Amino acid sequence: MSNIKIFGSLLFATFLMGCGSSEKPTKNNEKNSAKEITVYTALENEQIPEYLESFKKQYPNIKLNIVRESTGVIVSRILAEKSNPQADVIWGTAATGLLALDDANLLKEYSPKDIEKINPKFKDNTGKDPKWVGNNAWMTAISVNTIEMKKLGLDEPKTFSDLIKPQYKGLISMANPASSGTGFLTVSALIQLFGEEKAWEYMKNLDSNIGVYTHSGSKPAKTAASGEYPIGISYGYPGIKIKNDGAPINVHFPVEGSGWDSEANALINKKDIKDEAKIFLDWAISEDAMKMYAKSYGIVSRDIQVAPPKGFPENPITQLIANDFSWAAANKERILKHWETNFGAKTENK
């Protein structure tokens, strides 16, 4: 998920949409203006308009101001706006990031319509009503340029253990965990899989093979496709999409298991909570929305009887590690500080 400077964000798009009911004239015999909410999201740029087609059809008079940033930037921005919240809802942003906002009392409990149909693995279960609800799971995957590997006479790395082999020195890109939710879910997974001491030793060996750490979770898959860095530690969706579009890459899900997070939604805790914000959150876990998510991801949080896209494992949920979201959120700041101190020097410029 790509990163833009924290205070340099731009509105990705503004969509005029409506609540589906006619409004009565005011005393001045003028129509009430369209309702407006601001949505912060870390979804990929190309996904946003496609997903929102369903909402647009159902609610043509609700105006959505969509602000697109990476998870790390969204969390930092909302914390900075704590005294005067600008967003009404968060949509499709890493659940581990939302836990940090919950700790700061910036999320409001809300049970969207059909919440009982959401797999408990993908929602907050700490209270009567959840503070966040996930749409799907995205997970660590390794994208490899097949042409470049043949030119170099190298086998394709398919596992975490393969990635630290010395023949891949300088050939790998990976997302920086401080700016990318994808980067953090991978680092968190390594620690949970191997234990902290062995994981940091592994990351030291991996760093020897890294050419660059990107600010975007999808960029390593894209640079693998271009051949700039023929191996990219990314997540499933971008690599599979690029491959299905004809790029010369293979996408491998590590046999050790994939780190994962859920693209989640939440209601901002603010003085004036708009009904339209709740309407949006209801829609965000609706069957219509889930069918759109399922075009990109192998796992959605609601059972809609749709096969995963071509390129994902046949039963992708078995690929997920036993991810402790609460532990990851509680230790995130410490983990990132240690990572930045030891490995941050190879991060690309913003």
Protein Blocks (a to p, Z undefined) as FASTA:
>chain_A
ZZddfklcccfbacdddehiacdddfkopacdddddddddfbdfklmmmmmmmmmmmmmm
bccddddddfklmmmmmmmmmmmcfbfbdchiafklmmmmmmnopaccdddehklmpcfk
lccfkbmbdfbdcfbdcdddddddfklmmmnopacdfbfklmmpfklgokaccddfklpm
klmmmmmmmmmmnojklmmmmmmmmmmmpmbdcfbfklmmmmmmnomamcdcddfklmmm
mmmnopacdddddfkbpcdddddddddddfbdcfklmmmmmmmmgmklmmmmmmmpmbdf
bdehiacdehiafblmlmpccddfklmmmmmmmmmmmmmmmmmmmpccZZ
